[in-house]
Amino acid sequence: MTRVLLATRNAKKLGELQRILGEQVTVLGLGDVAEFPEEPETGATFEENAVAKAVQAAAATGEISLADDSGLSVDALNGMPGVLSARWAGRHGDDPANNALLLAQLGDVPDDRRGADFVCALALAVPGAEPIVRRGDWRGRIVRESNGGNGFGYDPLFVPVESDEAGDGRTSAQLAPAEKDRLSHRGRAIVSMLPELKVALGLA
């Protein structure tokens, strides 16, 4: 079976990639390979962090590797939290604390100035080759309270433009998984990367 390593332990990210790639590819996570020292994310951009993670994973495991760095860019916060999204409240991956801090910071911001983008940079590293990076962006706005139980991170606070255009105002966390895969920043980055990934995996 053809396989690719996604350099994450986030089960929901692994599930997203597996759904998009389908049954012909097995998606591995960091929990499926021998442990190796992981460098901290110190890049100034999503692209820098994604490339660093993918290259390190490929070098350490010999696997064709993907890595993403993604986050939320809020207009009223001059693009922050950006690359600090996962640790905005101080501890990595504390979604409730990150969401609470973001809502507090936007408390006085009027509804017409709460625009934001979800951003994903996805890097592909094949041992011995130069890494490739693709980016996906998803435009929307930040609501004033959490809604929805799907997704993760800032999904319960983010209403994509597609929801507003449909008139239902659903957050990313209220979308069905297949619908989110089709619309999301990560889904867009993966689809953009598919031609190169298929070549790397011998599926083209």
CORSUL-V215540 format. One line per field, one symbol per residue. ss: DSSP state (H for helix, E for strand, C for the rest). phi: phi as a letter, one per 30 degrees, with the letter a starting at -180 (. if undefined). burial: b if it has 16 or more other ideal C-beta (glycine too) atoms within 10 Angstrom, else e. A space follows every 50 residues. Layout:
ss = ???
phi = ???
burial = ???
This chain:
ss = CEEEEECCCCHHHHHHHHHHHCCCEEEECHHHCCCCCCCCCCCCCHHHHH HHHHHHHHHHHCCCEEEEEEEEEEHHHCCCEHHHHHHCCCCCCCHHHHHH HHHHHCCCCCHHHCEEEEEEEEEEECCCCCCEEEEEEEEEEECCCCCCCC CCCCHHHEEEHHHHHHCCCCCHHHCCHHHHHHHCHHHHHHHHHHHHHHHH CCCC
phi = .dbbccdacddddddedddddiddbccccddcbddbdcdddcddbedddd deddddddddcicdbcbbbbacccedchjddhdcedbdcjbdideedddd dddddcecddedbcdabdbbccccbceibddcbbbbbbdabcdcadbjcd iaicedcccdedddddiciddedcddedddedcdeddddddddeeddddd dicd
burial = eeebbbbbebeebbebbbebbeeebebbbbeebeeeeeeebebeebbbbb bbbbbbbbebbebbbbbbbbbbbbebbeebbbbebbbbbeeeeebeebbe ebeebbeebeeeebbbbbbbbbbbbbeeeebbbbbbebebbbbeebbeeb bebbbbbbbbebbeeeeeebbbbbbeeebbbebbbbbbbbebbeeebeeb beee
